[in-house]
């Protein structure tokens, strides 16, 4: 019984991390219909930004969150204005956007190699290995913090999308960009804002990951894959679905260790992805747009 | 008067023949042409850090050889030149650059790159072209099971890593400091490296079934993010010995979660990982105290091994820091090739290959002798050294006894009694 409780706790904490990584990818796809491969590069950049702030200024990684999020937002808006804006919209822009954003990822990665070499880095604080007892098991403080932030992010997104003009504009553009143009919404501005928000969430995920794992310039690839699985499982463009899908994926991975070798547990998620794509191509929670 | 075509053709043919690299090789060291040795290293990309370490070892070996006037080839001192390329940590580049070094740059011999997957791919090119290929960066035994004749490896198999670690544990058990039978959790990354480690430990346990029981035997994905479920399995099994084979990032991630889950075992090891500064920085000294690691070489060997002392002194004079096993293996690879060339007295590849196959020289490696046994696919079988992290930040060698610089500590004092 205790073993099942341990696994449930592991799954919930892991789900928090997966959700944090996937929100940005889901948001950008939901509105722009662009698969942002640069998401992986920004996750890596967020990790390094937190590390630099911790090392150079002694800033606690959680205190540096606003700086990293703001920096990532500016980076995202810049990438949109300089590059993504020039792509054709809709299905026609699919391959181009994939190539372009893959290129951005490669540039970010190689800049990191140039600046930081291929060495592994970590952010260590006084509480990096601290844990608190809970139901006969131990909860690492960092994982709890990541989980708390992962819960707070969709709530903040929900409030933004429901109760602000910019949020309502984002939802409207996600549903019908042409009609938005007719009623005077500056669609390009909304796209830039959304891309910036998605990138900011990737930066946030990178910093949170850096509090848990070591990282190097190649960091972000496996995070991007997990994010894909979560976003597709949850239904492309569904923020709430992303959170639930993260919990499902993490639970399946955690409990599969009871019947599978540990190295196969992460493959279970990809099998699930294929099954869902075959049986429910719109994802488990349909094709709701930012609902 | 113009020369007749037949004479001209004869003259051109003779010029080409005499000028060809094959002819130059066959002439041995008769000319002042430097011995050209090609190599690639991962100077950028994922393995860039270690590629840089290997470069330091190669550079030092070449500088020393040329400072002595070069290699003694056929009665003449000939300078030795390193043609080094960056393989960017990718197999395709490592292969194409090796081909270019052999067929375009016309190198005489090759030194190896770093990382098993790169050596595995690149050594095929050397074998096809019959170019002796000496490497200190490919440890997976699969590389040496292909029956290659021109491939020589200085890095001992990872199976021996597991075996050496178990030998220390066995000595502690016999001294009554570890329980008998000892229950083991054996976790290994799902790579050739991990499988070799598992085989080393399992084979040892197979011979001592009365003294050891493996209760958890599981592998994990490289660069994993969450080991909590796997660690839960270990915790539930109630083992005495926690033996893992992991690369540095996984060691850091797993040990962080291990400490966070309030776990502690009578002996803890992450294979070749343990005393790295990055790990101490990431985890804190107190959390890595008494972790055991089993490595191919350590600078402390200089206290008992004259060859190691010569190398460590020269390295410190050149780079003002202490060498790690990466630089030592690279340096020794180059030295082994130089020795074989001098013993052969010619640049003929077949003759040098034969000298490498028969080589037996004093070495900086543990055991003090380097040879490439044919029954192990020409992979050196030198033993490992076991180190243990101590609370004062040092990691002395605790095994084998003949090179130990301190006594090991067991059971792990970090665990509550």
Interface residues (C-beta under 8 A of the other chain):
Chain A: X2 X3 X6 X7 X10 X13 X14 X17 X113 X117 X118 X119 X120 X121 X122 X124 X128 X129 X130 X131 X137 X138 X140 X143 X212 X213 X214 X215 X216 X218 X222 X223 X226 X253 X254 X255 X257 X261 X262 X263 X265 X266
Chain B: X44 X45 X46 X47 X48 X49 X52 X89 X187 X190 X218 X219 X220 X221 X223 X224 X225 X226 X227 X228 X229 X230 X232 X233 X235 X236 X248 X249 X252 X253 X256 X257 X259 X260 X261 X262 X278 X281 X282 X283 X284 X287
